[in-house]
């Protein structure tokens, strides 16, 4: 029942609302679109390293050490380009239980973080300004934590995708959807 509601050049947003007799999980997924150029460069690098290794084996008398170092270098490049790449980050909202944050890597590894609903004080949309870029991030103020817990740890999706997740988190944590609200102590 997942429908792509928002998509841009780099990310796609999928919202899967499983409401029924047993399923009350509200899931939000931000999926990174596959880059054909990155895959092409990866396979081109492998092909060039293989061609270089074969030529060195045919031209050198002692290719063992050189063969080892070239293959080690190729494995490091492939691992850095392929294995740590993020496929998607998900937010699973389970009313009454909490929020599960998931990061899915291309290697198959999945990192889970669970925040109980009693520990969530407020979901926050914040603008992050650095000397080079400006982006929006979605965070959770968690009881007992000194720092803000970022919902999307690695990805930087656009604000129109973050607002959908923020509204769902606000409704799940019984917070009001207030933009720019300031609370003052008197």
N, C-alpha and C positions, 0 to 999 in steps of 0.2 A: 504494500500500500504506500510505498515511498514515491513521492512526486518531487521532481526538481522544481523548486519554486523560484530560486534565484540562481543565475549563472553569469559569470563574467569570463574574461580571457584566461584567468589562472585558477579560479576556484568554482566549485558547484556546491550549492546548499541543498540538502535533502532533509525533509521533515517527515518523520514516520510517527503518526499518532495512533497507537494501538489501544483504542478504547473498546472495551467489551466486557463480558462477564468476568473474565480472568485477567485480561491484559489491560493494565493502566499505565504502561510505560510510554513516556513521551520522549522520543529520540530525535536528536538533531545532529546531522553529519555535515562536515565541511570536507569535501573531497578535492584533492589536488589533481588538476588535469595533467595527463601524461604529456611530457615534452618530447616531441619526436626528434628535435635537434640534440637533446642530451643523450638519447639512446643512440643516435647516429654517431655522435662524437665518441661515445663509449666503445662501440664496436669498431670504429675507425682506429682508435687508440690500440685496441687489442690486436687488430690486423697489422698495424705498423710495428708493434712490438714483436709479434710473431715473425713477420718478414725480416726484421732486424736480427732476431735470434737465429733464424735459419741461415741468413747470409753470413753471420759471424761464425756459425758452426762450420759452414763450408769453406770459409777463408782462413780460419785460425787453426793452429795445430793443438792448442790447449783451450778448448771452449768451455770446459766444465765450470770454472769459477764465473766467467762472464755470463754463461747461460743461467746460472743460479741467480746472479744479481739482477739480470734483466727480467727474469720471471718473477722475482720477488717484487721488483718495482711495478710490474704489470698487475700483480695481485693487489698491491696497495692501492693503485689507481682505481681498479675495478671495485674494490671494497669501499673506498671513500665515495665513489660516484653512485654506487648502486645500493649498498646495504643499509646505509643510514638515511635513505630518502624516505620521507613521510608520505604515505598514501592518503590517510585521512585522520581527522580528529573528530571524536564524537562526544556528545553530551547526552547521557541517559538520565531523565528525570523520573524518579519513582516517588510519587506523592506519599508522604508519611514515612518513607525510608530515608531518602536522601538523593544525592546526585552522584553519578559515576562518570568520571572523565576518562576517556580512552584515547590513546595515540597509537595508530596502526602504522608500522613501518613496512617497507617493501620486502624486507627480509623475512617477514612473517611474525616478527616480535610485536607484542602488544603490551603497552604500559597502561595499567589501570590505577586510578586514584578514586577513592570513595570518600565523600563528605556527607556525614549524617545530616538530616534535615534540621535537627535541633542545633547543630553547630553553625549553620549558615545565618549570618546576621543580615546581610544585604548583598545582592548582586549589583555591581557597579560597571558602568561604561566610562572609560577614561581615555582621554586623548594624550598620546605619548609624543612629545616633541623632542627630537634630538637635533644636533647641528646639521645633520644630513637629511633626515626624513621626518615625516609626521604620519602617524598611524593611530588607529583606534584599537583598544584592547578591552576585553571583558574579564572582569575579575570578581572574586567572591571574598567578602569580608567574613572571615571564619573566627568563631569564638575561640579564644585561647592562642591564636596565631598572631605573631608580631607583624608578619608581612601579608600582603594581598596575594591570594591564590589565583593565578591566571587560569582561565578556563581553557584557552587555546595556548598551550605552552610554546609551540614551535611556529605555528602558522600565524599570518597576519591578514586575516580576511577583511574585506571592506565592511564599512559600518552598516550597510543595508542588510548584510547577513547577520551581523552581531546583534542588531536590534531585535530580530525574530527570536534568537536564543535568550536575550536579556528579558524580553517580555514573558517568555515561558518560565524562566527562573524566578522572576518577580511574582508571577501568579502561584508558583509552587511554594515559594517561601512566604506567602501571605504578605508580601510587600506591595506597596502601591507603585505603579509605574509613573514615577515622577522624573521629569527631565529638568535638570538644573535646580533642584530643590535644595535650599540651604536651611539647616537646622541650627538655631542659636540657643545657647544656654542662657537663662536669665536668672 
